[in-house]
């Protein structure tokens, strides 16, 4: 029968019912198939109990599947750092790392050079382009602002675009705009080009340390990152030495008419481009960071680069037969994968854009929460300049109500103040007037010819029947003066500075000695960074540096300031090196460039604030700037002792 046949076909539950006649079965099923039978509750919209059970079963299966996937993903993410560390140990430390060390060192050296360029050329540029004191301060401020912005922007971009690519962009921007600044004749163009150059080179420090770290194994990081810091010192030595040898030589240049002049300080900027140019050429031949490629799911490229590192090192060690045995590298889930998963909940393009950028903002805020390191520095060259200024002001000669008639001034006037004087039928010819002020004075029937002036002004003076021929005394030099029948013939453009007299060799020597003084501290920090730990190096160095700041209170001469400067730099450099090392070790690879860029940007911002504080108080008392530097160093040293030790931490 049909029921018996169904029982044989695998429907055993049918045999539990008593058998029916064929006619009864036909009557019961007439006009409807078995599949068309309807549960009576369906009319009221109530789901069938079997459907509820099936839905619950499917939900449990899906939940278990997602849990397994999450666990597997967690294990992969946890295993990638350990596996990457094992691979780097297998690749060894050798020729490849040393080649990268010197290439990235040149990039760091270029940043060090740029930090000194503006300070060295400013005394010459301000005279050559007739820059006022306000504009001079604007130049220094904008360069630091540009470097701060550059650190923030390029640090973040290096996590998105790659370390190598961003470093190439950074060096190229610095080269192009620094080169253009050599030939800028107007102050506006010079300011713009230096700003763009600072924006470029400002991103080098976050990228360089992040880039190099990802090619180092754990037991080599502290030592070799500290050695890398020495290139910033070499940048200072290179800039100081070349400035010392080039800028004072006014004749090392040329001019095309009176509109285009290429003086020695412009040649100095040109020579300062060599480290950046050499670094750019070297980086072009370097590979991308394999850790960055793995973080962005570019497995094959990362594997090829790691094999290149392995083969380069072992061939140099005389073991070319060693084979790179890694066949599978775990790849973490990328941010792009996370965004794909949320597309079902954020369907529109605007919603996806919002989620993506809010996620990035959250990562940046998380990075900021780790910023508990305070940096401080003292601008010793500025203190020496101020001491020179005080000494110069103390020697000023004051002339009151003098009357000079029919006299030929054929000697230079230097560091003088003339009040309520009368000059009648006098001749000023072929002389230099430097730091001279005429107040409430009368010039009648006088003749000025071939005059070069520096920091010279006429205030509330009366000038009658006087001729100015071939001088650089223009309208801005005369403040509230009354002119009667006065003639200006063939006025000179520019300030026509005598470079041999205006460039103080002491400033170049101070910067040179200060850069050289960090050498012992660099060596000590490199040798002991992995032995005693980053935290002790940072805390001890900053606390010792704070003690050095108080020695400045005992400095009453330029020689004493130079000595304490060298001591301060030698002691504090270990803290700088420790901070660079711990900064790249604290953050995961996907955020390392962004976090380091933020920290470096904050450091530049602190330098800007410190410059304002120094300028505001140094003319009143040096106690306040010294106390603030002391407080910052003590607080930084104590807070640093609370940081986690990263000496044995695998890069996450």
Backbone torsions as a table, in degrees:
resi	resn	phi	psi	omega
1	UNK	NA	171.0	-178.4
2	UNK	-65.7	-37.9	179.4
3	UNK	-65.3	-42.0	178.4
4	UNK	-63.7	-38.5	178.9
5	UNK	-64.5	-39.7	178.3
6	UNK	-65.0	-38.1	177.2
7	UNK	-62.5	-37.9	178.2
8	UNK	-71.7	-25.6	-178.4
9	UNK	-83.1	2.2	174.4
10	UNK	107.7	26.7	175.6
11	UNK	-119.1	69.4	-172.5
12	UNK	-65.2	-26.2	-176.9
13	UNK	-64.2	-16.3	180.0
14	UNK	-72.1	-25.9	-175.4
15	UNK	-77.0	-8.5	179.4
16	UNK	-75.4	-16.9	-178.4
17	UNK	-92.4	152.5	177.7
18	UNK	-67.0	147.3	-178.8
19	UNK	-65.3	149.4	178.2
20	UNK	-119.9	162.1	175.7
21	UNK	-72.0	159.6	-179.4
22	UNK	-65.2	-36.4	-179.3
23	UNK	-66.6	-43.3	179.4
24	UNK	-62.1	-39.6	179.2
25	UNK	-65.4	-38.9	-179.2
26	UNK	-67.2	-39.4	180.0
27	UNK	-65.3	-37.8	-176.7
28	UNK	-69.5	-30.0	-174.2
29	UNK	-110.0	8.7	-177.5
30	UNK	-66.4	131.6	177.9
31	UNK	80.4	5.0	-179.8
32	UNK	-148.8	141.5	175.0
33	UNK	-87.0	167.5	177.1
34	UNK	-62.3	-36.3	-178.1
35	UNK	-71.4	-16.4	-176.7
36	UNK	-92.9	2.0	179.4
37	UNK	-67.4	137.7	-172.1
38	UNK	-116.8	134.0	175.5
39	UNK	-71.6	131.6	-171.4
40	UNK	-64.6	-25.0	178.6
41	UNK	-73.5	-13.1	-177.1
42	UNK	-66.6	-26.5	177.7
43	UNK	-61.3	-31.7	179.2
44	UNK	-92.4	7.3	179.3
45	UNK	78.9	15.7	-180.0
46	UNK	-88.6	125.4	-178.3
47	UNK	-69.0	154.1	179.2
48	UNK	-69.1	141.1	178.6
49	UNK	-54.0	-36.3	179.3
50	UNK	-66.1	-34.8	178.8
51	UNK	-67.5	-38.7	177.9
52	UNK	-62.7	-45.3	179.6
53	UNK	-62.3	-41.0	-179.0
54	UNK	-65.5	-40.3	179.2
55	UNK	-64.8	-42.0	178.6
56	UNK	-64.8	-40.1	179.3
57	UNK	-63.5	-42.0	179.4
58	UNK	-64.9	-38.4	179.0
59	UNK	-64.8	-40.6	179.1
60	UNK	-65.1	-40.4	179.2
61	UNK	-63.7	-43.5	180.0
62	UNK	-65.0	-39.9	178.8
63	UNK	-63.6	-42.7	177.9
64	UNK	-64.0	-38.3	179.8
65	UNK	-64.0	-44.4	178.8
66	UNK	-65.4	-38.6	178.7
67	UNK	-63.2	-41.7	178.2
68	UNK	-63.3	-42.2	179.6
69	UNK	-64.0	-41.8	179.8
70	UNK	-64.4	-41.8	178.5
71	UNK	-63.8	-43.2	179.0
72	UNK	-63.3	-42.8	179.5
73	UNK	-63.7	-39.5	179.4
74	UNK	-62.9	-42.2	179.7
75	UNK	-64.7	-40.0	179.9
76	UNK	-65.0	-43.7	-179.9
77	UNK	-64.9	-35.2	179.0
78	UNK	-73.0	-31.7	-175.9
79	UNK	-82.7	-23.5	-177.0
80	UNK	-59.9	-49.1	179.0
81	UNK	-57.3	-43.8	179.3
82	UNK	-64.2	-42.5	-179.7
83	UNK	-65.7	-41.0	-179.6
84	UNK	-64.8	-39.6	177.1
85	UNK	-63.1	-40.2	177.8
86	UNK	-63.5	-40.4	179.3
87	UNK	-64.3	-44.0	-179.8
88	UNK	-64.6	-35.9	175.6
89	UNK	-65.7	-37.7	178.0
90	UNK	-68.0	-35.8	177.7
91	UNK	-69.2	-28.4	179.2
92	UNK	79.7	173.1	178.1
93	UNK	-115.4	116.3	-174.7
94	UNK	-160.9	-137.0	-171.3
95	UNK	-57.0	-41.7	-177.0
96	UNK	-61.9	-47.8	-179.4
97	UNK	-63.2	-36.0	179.6
98	UNK	-69.7	-37.2	175.9
99	UNK	-63.4	-46.5	178.4
100	UNK	-63.7	-36.2	178.8
101	UNK	-57.4	-48.0	-177.6
102	UNK	-72.2	-36.2	178.8
103	UNK	-65.4	-49.3	179.7
104	UNK	-69.7	-29.4	175.6
105	UNK	-62.6	-38.4	176.9
106	UNK	-64.7	-37.5	176.8
107	UNK	-64.7	-40.3	177.2
108	UNK	-68.1	-35.9	176.7
109	UNK	-63.4	-39.0	177.4
110	UNK	-61.4	-38.2	176.8
111	UNK	-65.9	-41.0	177.9
112	UNK	-62.9	-39.6	178.0
113	UNK	-63.0	-45.6	-179.0
114	UNK	-61.4	-29.9	178.7
115	UNK	-66.8	-21.2	-178.6
116	UNK	-103.0	-20.0	-170.8
117	UNK	-57.0	-52.9	-175.1
118	UNK	-61.5	-43.2	179.9
119	UNK	-62.0	-34.5	-178.4
120	UNK	-78.7	-38.7	-175.9
121	UNK	-85.8	-15.9	-174.0
122	UNK	-60.2	-44.5	178.8
123	UNK	-58.9	-34.1	178.8
124	UNK	-81.7	-43.6	-176.6
125	UNK	-66.1	-35.5	-177.9
126	UNK	-66.1	-30.4	176.5
127	UNK	-82.8	-41.3	-177.3
128	UNK	-64.9	-36.6	-179.4
129	UNK	-108.1	10.1	176.7
130	UNK	55.0	53.6	-177.9
131	UNK	-85.9	131.7	177.5
132	UNK	-75.4	168.2	179.8
133	UNK	-61.3	-38.3	179.4
134	UNK	-65.2	-44.5	179.4
135	UNK	-67.7	-33.6	177.8
136	UNK	-62.2	-43.2	176.7
137	UNK	-65.6	-33.8	179.5
138	UNK	-64.5	-36.7	-180.0
139	UNK	-62.3	-50.4	179.3
140	UNK	-61.8	-39.0	-179.5
141	UNK	-65.5	-48.1	-176.0
142	UNK	-65.9	-34.8	178.2
143	UNK	-63.7	-42.6	178.4
144	UNK	-68.4	-37.8	176.4
145	UNK	-62.7	-41.9	179.2
146	UNK	-62.7	-41.5	179.1
147	UNK	-67.4	-35.4	176.8
148	UNK	-64.3	-48.3	179.3
149	UNK	-63.8	-41.0	179.0
150	UNK	-59.8	-41.6	178.6
151	UNK	-62.2	-43.3	-179.6
152	UNK	-65.3	-46.1	-174.8
153	UNK	-71.6	-51.9	-174.4
154	UNK	-72.5	-30.2	175.1
155	UNK	-61.1	-44.3	177.8
156	UNK	-68.2	-40.3	-179.3
157	UNK	-66.0	-30.2	-179.7
158	UNK	-65.7	-23.7	175.1
159	UNK	-79.7	-15.2	-178.4
160	UNK	-106.3	-40.8	-174.2
161	UNK	-101.1	-20.0	-178.0
162	UNK	115.9	148.3	-178.0
163	UNK	-67.7	-48.8	-175.0
164	UNK	-63.9	-47.6	-177.4
165	UNK	-61.7	-44.8	-179.5
166	UNK	-66.3	-36.3	178.9
167	UNK	-66.2	-36.7	175.6
168	UNK	-62.7	-44.7	178.5
169	UNK	-61.8	-43.7	-177.7
170	UNK	-60.2	-48.9	-177.9
171	UNK	-68.1	-37.3	179.8
172	UNK	-65.6	-43.0	178.5
173	UNK	-62.3	-44.4	179.2
174	UNK	-61.1	-44.1	-178.9
175	UNK	-62.9	-48.0	-175.2
176	UNK	-62.4	-50.1	-173.8
177	UNK	-78.8	-28.2	173.6
178	UNK	-67.2	-40.2	177.5
179	UNK	-62.0	-43.3	179.2
180	UNK	-65.9	-33.6	-179.4
181	UNK	-66.6	-22.5	177.9
182	UNK	-62.7	-31.1	-172.9
183	UNK	-107.5	-0.2	180.0
184	UNK	-69.2	120.6	-178.3
185	UNK	-89.8	-29.4	179.1
186	UNK	-93.8	150.1	-178.2
187	UNK	-66.0	-35.1	-179.7
188	UNK	-61.9	-46.9	178.5
189	UNK	-66.3	-41.3	179.0
190	UNK	-59.8	-43.8	179.1
191	UNK	-62.3	-43.8	-179.4
192	UNK	-64.1	-44.7	-178.6
193	UNK	-66.5	-39.0	178.5
194	UNK	-69.4	-33.4	176.3
195	UNK	-63.3	-47.6	179.8
196	UNK	-63.6	-39.9	177.1
197	UNK	-61.8	-43.2	178.2
198	UNK	-64.2	-36.9	177.2
199	UNK	-61.9	-37.0	179.3
200	UNK	-71.1	-58.8	-173.6
201	UNK	-69.1	-19.0	178.4
202	UNK	-62.0	-23.8	179.9
203	UNK	-87.9	-0.6	-173.9
204	UNK	-70.5	-41.7	-175.3
205	UNK	-62.3	-50.3	178.5
206	UNK	-59.0	-38.7	-176.6
207	UNK	-73.1	-43.9	-175.6
208	UNK	-60.4	-49.5	-177.4
209	UNK	-68.6	-38.5	177.7
210	UNK	-65.1	-44.7	-179.2
211	UNK	-59.6	-51.6	-175.5
212	UNK	-68.5	-37.3	-178.9
213	UNK	-57.6	-38.4	-174.2
214	UNK	-77.6	2.2	172.2
215	UNK	-111.5	7.3	-176.5
216	UNK	-112.6	143.1	172.5
217	UNK	-82.3	165.6	-168.8
218	UNK	-58.5	-43.6	-174.4
219	UNK	-78.7	-1.0	178.3
220	UNK	-109.5	-12.3	-169.8
221	UNK	-62.3	-54.0	-174.3
222	UNK	-59.1	-47.6	-176.9
223	UNK	-65.1	-49.6	-172.2
224	UNK	-77.5	-28.7	172.1
225	UNK	-67.4	-33.7	176.9
226	UNK	-69.0	-39.7	175.0
227	UNK	-61.9	-37.5	179.7
228	UNK	-62.0	-33.6	179.8
229	UNK	-60.6	-22.4	-177.8
230	UNK	-64.7	-23.8	-178.1
231	UNK	-68.2	-27.9	175.2
232	UNK	-65.1	-38.7	175.0
233	UNK	-62.3	-42.1	178.9
234	UNK	-63.2	-33.4	175.9
235	UNK	-62.6	-42.0	177.1
236	UNK	-65.0	-40.4	177.6
237	UNK	-64.7	-42.8	-179.6
238	UNK	-62.7	-46.0	-179.3
239	UNK	-64.8	-43.7	-178.7
240	UNK	-65.0	-43.8	-176.7
241	UNK	-67.3	-44.2	-179.9
242	UNK	-69.0	-36.2	176.7
243	UNK	-64.4	-42.3	178.4
244	UNK	-59.7	-38.5	-175.5
245	UNK	-88.0	-18.5	-172.5
246	UNK	-112.2	-51.5	-168.5
247	UNK	-60.0	-42.7	-178.2
248	UNK	-65.3	-12.9	-177.6
249	UNK	-91.4	91.2	-176.0
250	UNK	-62.1	-30.1	-176.1
251	UNK	-74.4	-9.6	-179.5
252	UNK	-82.3	68.8	-179.9
253	UNK	-173.2	-171.5	179.5
254	UNK	-153.3	167.6	-180.0
255	UNK	-139.6	144.2	174.0
256	UNK	-115.9	97.5	-174.2
257	UNK	68.6	-153.5	178.8
258	UNK	-102.4	-4.9	-175.9
259	UNK	-91.5	-32.1	-176.6
260	UNK	-119.8	118.7	-179.4
261	UNK	-130.3	132.6	179.4
262	UNK	-117.3	91.0	-176.5
263	UNK	-90.0	176.8	-172.3
264	UNK	-63.6	-32.7	-179.6
265	UNK	-67.5	-28.3	174.9
266	UNK	-71.5	-37.5	175.6
267	UNK	-63.2	-35.4	177.0
268	UNK	-61.7	-43.4	177.9
269	UNK	-60.8	-39.5	-179.8
270	UNK	-63.5	-43.6	179.7
271	UNK	-65.8	-30.8	-180.0
272	UNK	-70.0	-7.5	179.6
273	UNK	-81.1	-15.2	-173.0
274	UNK	-60.2	-44.4	178.1
275	UNK	-60.4	-42.5	179.6
276	UNK	-65.1	-39.2	179.3
277	UNK	-64.9	-45.2	178.6
278	UNK	-63.5	-39.6	178.6
279	UNK	-64.5	-41.7	-179.5
280	UNK	-62.2	-44.4	178.5
281	UNK	-61.6	-41.9	-179.6
282	UNK	-67.4	-42.4	-177.9
283	UNK	-64.5	-31.3	179.0
284	UNK	-57.6	-32.3	-177.3
285	UNK	-94.6	2.0	178.0
286	UNK	-93.2	150.2	177.8
287	UNK	-84.0	168.0	175.6
288	UNK	-72.0	158.4	177.0
289	UNK	-65.1	122.1	179.7
290	UNK	-65.0	-28.7	179.2
291	UNK	-66.8	-40.1	175.8
292	UNK	-62.1	-41.9	-179.2
293	UNK	-63.9	-40.1	178.6
294	UNK	-65.9	-39.1	178.4
295	UNK	-64.0	-21.4	179.7
296	UNK	-109.4	22.5	172.7
297	UNK	61.7	30.5	176.6
298	UNK	-104.1	70.5	-170.1
299	UNK	-64.1	-45.6	-174.4
300	UNK	-65.4	-42.4	179.1
301	UNK	-63.7	-41.8	179.5
302	UNK	-62.7	-42.0	-179.5
303	UNK	-62.5	-42.4	179.7
304	UNK	-62.9	-41.4	-179.3
305	UNK	-69.0	-41.9	178.1
306	UNK	-62.4	-38.3	176.1
307	UNK	-65.3	-37.5	177.3
308	UNK	-62.3	-43.4	177.7
309	UNK	-61.5	-45.8	-179.3
310	UNK	-60.1	-50.9	-176.0
311	UNK	-67.1	-39.0	179.6
312	UNK	-62.1	-44.3	-177.2
313	UNK	-68.7	-45.2	-174.6
314	UNK	-77.0	-27.0	172.5
315	UNK	-66.9	-40.3	178.8
316	UNK	-65.9	-27.2	179.5
317	UNK	-88.0	3.8	177.5
318	UNK	83.2	19.6	178.0
319	UNK	-126.8	64.7	-178.1
320	UNK	-69.2	-14.6	-177.5
321	UNK	-77.6	-13.5	179.9
322	UNK	-66.3	132.4	-173.9
323	UNK	-106.7	140.6	175.4
324	UNK	-75.3	108.6	-169.4
325	UNK	-92.6	-5.1	-177.3
326	UNK	-70.3	126.5	179.1
327	UNK	-115.8	-21.7	-177.0
328	UNK	-140.3	125.1	177.7
329	UNK	-117.8	127.0	-180.0
330	UNK	-67.5	138.6	-178.5
331	UNK	-117.7	123.0	180.0
332	UNK	-70.9	160.5	175.5
333	UNK	-66.7	129.2	-178.0
334	UNK	-86.7	165.9	177.8
335	UNK	-63.3	-31.5	178.9
336	UNK	-63.5	-38.2	177.4
337	UNK	-62.8	-40.8	179.2
338	UNK	-63.1	-38.6	-179.7
339	UNK	-68.3	-35.5	177.9
340	UNK	-64.0	-39.3	-178.3
341	UNK	-65.3	-29.4	-176.0
342	UNK	-92.5	3.2	-176.6
343	UNK	-66.7	-26.6	178.6
344	UNK	-66.4	-29.8	178.8
345	UNK	-91.5	-24.2	178.6
346	UNK	-122.6	81.9	-169.5
347	UNK	-75.8	-32.7	-175.1
348	UNK	-83.3	158.8	-180.0
349	UNK	-62.7	-39.1	-179.2
350	UNK	-65.1	-40.3	179.4
351	UNK	-65.0	-41.4	178.7
352	UNK	-65.0	-39.5	178.3
353	UNK	-62.8	-41.3	-179.6
354	UNK	-64.4	-46.7	-179.6
355	UNK	-61.9	-41.7	-178.1
356	UNK	-61.9	-46.3	-176.2
357	UNK	-78.1	-30.2	174.4
358	UNK	-67.6	-36.1	176.3
359	UNK	-63.3	-42.7	179.4
360	UNK	-65.0	-40.3	178.4
361	UNK	-62.6	-39.7	178.3
362	UNK	-63.0	-39.5	178.5
363	UNK	-64.1	-40.3	179.5
364	UNK	-64.3	-42.6	179.4
365	UNK	-64.0	-37.1	177.1
366	UNK	-63.9	-38.4	177.9
367	UNK	-64.5	-39.6	-179.4
368	UNK	-63.2	-30.6	-176.8
369	UNK	-65.2	-19.3	179.3
370	UNK	-88.0	-4.1	-175.6
371	UNK	-78.4	91.5	177.1
372	UNK	-129.5	35.1	178.7
373	UNK	-117.0	126.1	-178.8
374	UNK	-105.0	128.7	178.6
375	UNK	-111.9	148.0	179.1
376	UNK	-144.0	152.2	175.4
377	UNK	-152.2	162.5	178.3
378	UNK	-124.2	130.1	-179.1
379	UNK	-87.2	86.8	-176.5
380	UNK	-63.1	-40.6	177.7
381	UNK	-56.5	-36.8	177.7
382	UNK	-65.8	-36.5	178.0
383	UNK	-65.5	-39.0	178.1
384	UNK	-67.1	-40.3	177.0
385	UNK	-60.5	-40.7	179.7
386	UNK	-65.7	-38.9	178.0
387	UNK	-65.9	-37.6	176.3
388	UNK	-64.6	-39.5	179.7
389	UNK	-64.5	-43.5	178.7
390	UNK	-61.5	-42.1	179.3
391	UNK	-64.5	-40.4	-179.6
392	UNK	-66.1	-42.7	179.7
393	UNK	-64.6	-32.4	-179.1
394	UNK	-69.4	-16.9	-177.9
395	UNK	-103.0	10.0	-179.0
396	UNK	-65.7	141.1	178.7
397	UNK	-104.0	132.5	-177.6
398	UNK	-113.5	128.7	177.6
399	UNK	-115.8	128.7	-174.5
400	UNK	-122.6	125.0	176.3
401	UNK	53.4	43.8	175.3
402	UNK	-85.2	148.0	176.4
403	UNK	-123.0	121.1	-178.5
404	UNK	-123.1	124.2	-175.5
405	UNK	-131.3	134.2	178.1
406	UNK	51.7	51.3	-179.5
407	UNK	-118.8	142.5	179.0
408	UNK	-103.1	108.4	177.5
409	UNK	-82.3	101.3	178.4
410	UNK	-114.1	22.1	177.9
411	UNK	-131.0	155.4	-175.8
412	UNK	-72.3	147.0	175.0
413	UNK	-106.8	120.7	-173.1
414	UNK	-133.0	131.6	171.4
415	UNK	53.3	60.0	-177.0
416	UNK	-134.1	155.5	171.9
417	UNK	-128.4	125.5	179.6
418	UNK	-116.0	118.3	-177.5
419	UNK	-115.6	132.5	174.7
420	UNK	52.9	40.3	178.5
421	UNK	-90.7	163.7	177.3
422	UNK	-128.6	125.6	-177.7
423	UNK	-125.8	112.1	-173.4
424	UNK	-124.0	128.6	179.4
425	UNK	53.9	40.9	179.1
426	UNK	-101.9	155.3	179.6
427	UNK	-124.3	127.9	176.4
428	UNK	-115.1	108.7	-173.6
429	UNK	-137.0	137.1	174.0
430	UNK	53.1	48.9	-179.9
431	UNK	-133.6	167.8	174.7
432	UNK	-113.0	133.6	177.0
433	UNK	-113.5	112.0	-172.5
434	UNK	-123.5	124.5	178.1
435	UNK	52.6	54.0	-179.4
436	UNK	-122.1	138.8	178.8
437	UNK	-129.5	128.0	174.5
438	UNK	-105.8	121.4	-177.3
439	UNK	-119.5	129.6	174.8
440	UNK	51.1	42.8	-176.5
441	UNK	-110.7	163.2	-179.1
442	UNK	-116.3	129.9	174.0
443	UNK	-120.9	116.5	-177.0
444	UNK	-131.0	128.1	179.6
445	UNK	54.6	43.3	179.2
446	UNK	-102.1	163.7	-178.5
447	UNK	-136.7	122.2	178.7
448	UNK	-112.3	127.2	-178.6
449	UNK	-141.1	135.2	177.3
450	UNK	51.9	58.4	-179.0
451	UNK	-103.7	133.5	170.7
452	UNK	-114.4	126.0	-175.1
453	UNK	-124.3	147.9	176.1
454	UNK	-137.5	123.2	177.8
455	UNK	52.8	46.2	-178.1
456	UNK	-119.6	135.1	-175.6
457	UNK	-142.9	152.1	173.5
458	UNK	-114.8	120.0	-176.9
459	UNK	-120.2	127.8	176.8
460	UNK	54.1	40.1	-178.7
461	UNK	-102.1	157.8	174.1
462	UNK	-112.7	125.9	-174.9
463	UNK	-124.5	114.8	-175.1
464	UNK	-120.6	138.4	171.4
465	UNK	46.7	46.7	-174.9
466	UNK	-119.1	144.9	-179.4
467	UNK	-116.3	132.9	173.7
468	UNK	-113.9	112.1	-175.4
469	UNK	-119.3	122.2	176.8
470	UNK	55.2	51.5	177.9
471	UNK	-121.6	165.1	175.0
472	UNK	-102.4	21.6	175.1
473	UNK	-87.0	104.7	-178.6
474	UNK	-114.7	-174.0	-168.8
475	UNK	-58.6	-36.3	-177.3
476	UNK	-67.5	-17.2	178.8
477	UNK	-77.8	-16.0	-176.4
478	UNK	-108.4	112.6	-176.7
479	UNK	-108.9	117.5	179.2
480	UNK	56.5	40.4	-179.8
481	UNK	-99.1	151.9	178.9
482	UNK	-107.8	119.9	-177.3
483	UNK	-103.2	132.1	175.7
484	UNK	-132.3	114.1	177.8
485	UNK	54.0	48.1	-178.5
486	UNK	-106.2	138.3	-174.6
487	UNK	-122.6	137.0	175.4
488	UNK	-117.2	115.2	-178.2
489	UNK	-116.0	131.8	177.8
490	UNK	49.3	55.7	179.3
491	UNK	-66.5	144.7	179.6
492	UNK	-81.9	144.4	175.1
493	UNK	-97.3	139.9	-177.2
494	UNK	89.3	176.3	-175.1
495	UNK	-98.9	-13.8	173.8
496	UNK	52.0	64.6	-177.0
497	UNK	-78.5	141.5	169.9
498	UNK	-87.0	100.6	-170.9
499	UNK	-66.1	-33.2	-176.6
500	UNK	-64.9	-27.0	179.8
501	UNK	-95.0	-28.8	-172.2
502	UNK	-84.7	-25.7	-175.6
503	UNK	-88.4	116.3	-176.9
504	UNK	-86.0	115.6	-178.2
505	UNK	-63.6	-25.5	-177.5
506	UNK	-59.4	-39.5	-178.0
507	UNK	-63.4	-41.8	178.0
508	UNK	-65.6	-39.9	180.0
509	UNK	-65.7	-39.6	179.6
510	UNK	-61.8	-46.5	179.7
511	UNK	-66.4	-38.4	178.7
512	UNK	-63.1	-49.0	-179.6
513	UNK	-66.0	-36.9	178.4
514	UNK	-64.0	-40.7	177.4
515	UNK	-67.8	-40.2	-179.6
516	UNK	-67.6	-29.8	-176.2
517	UNK	-66.6	-21.9	-178.1
518	UNK	-78.3	-8.8	-177.6
519	UNK	-57.4	-49.3	178.6
520	UNK	-60.4	-41.8	178.9
521	UNK	-63.8	-37.8	177.0
522	UNK	-62.6	-45.1	-178.5
523	UNK	-64.3	-45.5	-179.5
524	UNK	-63.2	-44.9	-179.1
525	UNK	-64.9	-37.3	179.4
526	UNK	-66.5	-40.0	-177.0
527	UNK	-73.6	-29.3	-173.2
528	UNK	-112.6	0.1	-177.7
529	UNK	-59.7	-41.4	-179.1
530	UNK	-88.4	-12.5	-177.0
531	UNK	-89.6	-45.0	-178.1
532	UNK	-106.7	-7.7	174.5
533	UNK	98.8	155.9	-177.5
534	UNK	-68.7	-39.8	-172.8
535	UNK	-65.1	-43.6	179.6
536	UNK	-67.3	-37.3	178.0
537	UNK	-62.0	-48.9	-177.2
538	UNK	-65.1	-52.7	-176.9
539	UNK	-61.8	-46.9	-179.0
540	UNK	-64.3	-41.7	-178.9
541	UNK	-65.8	-42.6	-178.2
542	UNK	-69.2	-37.9	178.7
543	UNK	-69.0	-38.2	176.8
544	UNK	-67.3	-36.1	178.6
545	UNK	-65.6	-35.4	179.5
546	UNK	-62.7	-34.5	178.2
547	UNK	-67.9	-34.1	-179.6
548	UNK	-66.0	-29.4	-177.7
549	UNK	-64.0	-32.1	-178.9
550	UNK	-70.4	-20.4	177.8
551	UNK	-67.1	-20.8	178.5
552	UNK	-65.6	-25.3	178.1
553	UNK	-65.6	-21.0	-179.5
554	UNK	-95.6	7.6	-175.8
555	UNK	-95.7	116.5	179.7
556	UNK	-121.5	10.6	178.6
557	UNK	-144.4	162.4	179.4
558	UNK	-64.2	-37.4	179.7
559	UNK	-62.2	-40.7	179.3
560	UNK	-66.2	-40.8	178.6
561	UNK	-62.7	-41.3	179.5
562	UNK	-63.2	-41.5	178.8
563	UNK	-62.7	-46.9	180.0
564	UNK	-68.6	-30.9	175.7
565	UNK	-61.0	-47.8	-179.1
566	UNK	-62.1	-41.5	179.0
567	UNK	-64.8	-43.1	-179.6
568	UNK	-62.3	-46.7	-180.0
569	UNK	-62.5	-41.3	-178.4
570	UNK	-63.6	-36.5	-177.6
571	UNK	-81.3	-39.2	-171.7
572	UNK	-80.6	-20.4	-174.6
573	UNK	-63.4	-29.5	178.4
574	UNK	-61.9	-37.7	177.6
575	UNK	-66.0	-41.6	178.2
576	UNK	-58.9	-46.5	-178.0
577	UNK	-63.1	-42.6	178.5
578	UNK	-62.3	-39.3	178.8
579	UNK	-66.1	-38.4	177.4
580	UNK	-63.0	-42.0	-177.3
581	UNK	-67.4	-48.7	-175.0
582	UNK	-69.9	-26.1	-179.7
583	UNK	-66.2	-38.2	-179.6
584	UNK	-81.2	-17.5	-178.0
585	UNK	-91.1	-19.3	-175.4
586	UNK	-78.1	-25.0	-168.1
587	UNK	-111.1	149.8	178.2
588	UNK	-68.1	160.3	-174.0
589	UNK	-60.3	-34.6	-177.4
590	UNK	-71.8	-15.7	-178.6
591	UNK	-122.3	2.8	-170.6
592	UNK	-61.6	-48.6	180.0
593	UNK	-63.8	-42.2	179.6
594	UNK	-62.1	-47.8	-178.3
595	UNK	-63.8	-44.9	-179.7
596	UNK	-64.1	-38.7	177.6
597	UNK	-62.1	-40.4	178.6
598	UNK	-64.5	-44.6	-179.2
599	UNK	-63.9	-42.4	179.8
600	UNK	-68.4	-35.2	175.7
601	UNK	-64.0	-40.7	176.9
602	UNK	-63.6	-38.1	177.8
603	UNK	-61.9	-43.4	178.3
604	UNK	-64.3	-39.8	178.4
605	UNK	-62.7	-40.4	177.5
606	UNK	-63.3	-36.1	177.9
607	UNK	-64.8	-38.3	178.1
608	UNK	-63.8	-46.8	179.0
609	UNK	-61.8	-40.8	-179.8
610	UNK	-63.4	-36.9	178.9
611	UNK	-63.6	-41.5	177.9
612	UNK	-64.1	-43.2	-179.6
613	UNK	-63.6	-44.1	-179.6
614	UNK	-61.2	-46.1	-178.7
615	UNK	-65.2	-32.7	-176.5
616	UNK	-74.5	-33.2	-171.1
617	UNK	-108.0	-19.0	-172.9
618	UNK	-65.5	-29.3	177.9
619	UNK	-74.6	-16.9	-179.7
620	UNK	-96.6	-56.8	179.3
621	UNK	-159.3	146.6	178.3
622	UNK	-91.1	-2.2	-179.1
623	UNK	-66.8	-42.6	-176.6
624	UNK	-64.4	-50.8	177.5
625	UNK	-58.8	-38.9	-179.8
626	UNK	-67.6	-41.0	178.9
627	UNK	-64.9	-40.8	178.8
628	UNK	-63.7	-41.5	176.6
629	UNK	-63.0	-41.8	178.1
630	UNK	-61.2	-45.7	-178.4
631	UNK	-63.8	-42.6	180.0
632	UNK	-62.7	-41.9	-178.9
633	UNK	-68.7	-41.2	179.2
634	UNK	-65.0	-47.4	179.0
635	UNK	-61.0	-43.4	179.2
636	UNK	-62.7	-42.1	179.4
637	UNK	-64.8	-40.8	179.6
638	UNK	-69.5	-40.9	178.8
639	UNK	-67.1	-36.6	-179.4
640	UNK	-60.2	-32.2	179.5
641	UNK	-66.2	-15.4	178.7
642	UNK	-91.6	-5.1	-179.2
643	UNK	-71.9	153.1	176.2
644	UNK	-72.3	140.7	177.0
645	UNK	-76.0	129.9	-175.7
646	UNK	-113.6	15.0	-175.4
647	UNK	-60.3	-38.6	-178.3
648	UNK	-112.5	28.1	-178.2
649	UNK	-94.8	127.0	175.5
650	UNK	-77.2	139.1	-179.7
651	UNK	-59.7	121.2	-177.5
652	UNK	-83.0	NA	NA
